[in-house]
């Protein structure tokens, strides 16, 4: 049975903007029914595991015909599993991600999803310690919900009309929160995992690009969101993952998120209406341009999840990648990045130093 969860919607298709948007939404509504659950976790001798961690994308969430978000087996972990299992017939998929507003803080301390160990991170640690070198791959996407549920998104009558840039870039804002929490998550996973188990991270497409279709004010919002998304993906997530030698699947790049230059006909190849490439792909690969009740919805559709899976597959370390193994076994100063929330000891000094570095970086970006 599918599990109902709270819907994450942005009221785009309700916005009054010509008949083109209505036609666009109708075209994208076709085929919007999600699939069913994924693979479970029963022990079998000889099994290898692919462990998927993160937010709702990590469990393949899509809206059903009534707009209720559901976990599905069409997500990027499932489609990546299908790719990998062609050569690894003993591989099994375990999805520990959380579909309910999972932020970096919630992943560490516990949020709205139930885990026997109290949090997704603690549950992952238990799994990794139990299965050791039988874990063939870990993927993680986390951080965007820190922004979405930060209170920095401006809404009027249920419609997103802007973002509070000062709020997002504040020293105690969502970017700083991700910069402080992500090192804890990564060092905890790396300590628990086998040295040869690769961890691959996923960055984010930009759903706010769909606001471009609502007119001049929406186009300003789309361009503003593109700058902020680049800071999140490159400076906050990207630099943190790089510090831990974690390769990143560039989903933002795969979705051509910054390409406002190339114009394409939409919603059909013979349409006289032209939109930028990045907006077109958000509409094609997510539910952001689908009408009520299914959308607008921030989650990828099966095609979009397939793009994410293929992007991850391109950056998976080779079996003989010595550079990855050297980077994976980090020095002690990274492994000190723990606090009492995980029941581990550490002086915390390195985390504080890195946190200040990230905040200075974000402040410079704001000044620029």
Secondary structure, 3 states (H helix, E strand, C coil): CCCEECCCECCCCCCCCHHHHHHHHHHHHCCCCCCCCCCCCCCCCCCEEEEEEECHHHHCCEECCCCCEECCCCCHHHHHHHHHCCCCCCEEEEECCCCCCCCHHHHHHCCCCCCCCCCHHHHHHHHHHHHHHHEEEEEEECCHHHHHCCCCEEEECCEEEEECHHHHHCCCCHHHHHHHHHHHHHHHHHHHCCCCCEEEEECCCCHHHHHHHHCHHHHHHHHHHHHHHHHHHHHHHHHHHHHCCCEEECHHHHCCCCCCCCEEECCCCCCCCEEEHHHHHHHHHEECCCCCCCCCEEEECHHHHHHHHHHHHHHCCCCCCHHHHHHHCCCHHHHCCCCHHHCCCCCCHHHHHHHHHHHHHHHHHHHC
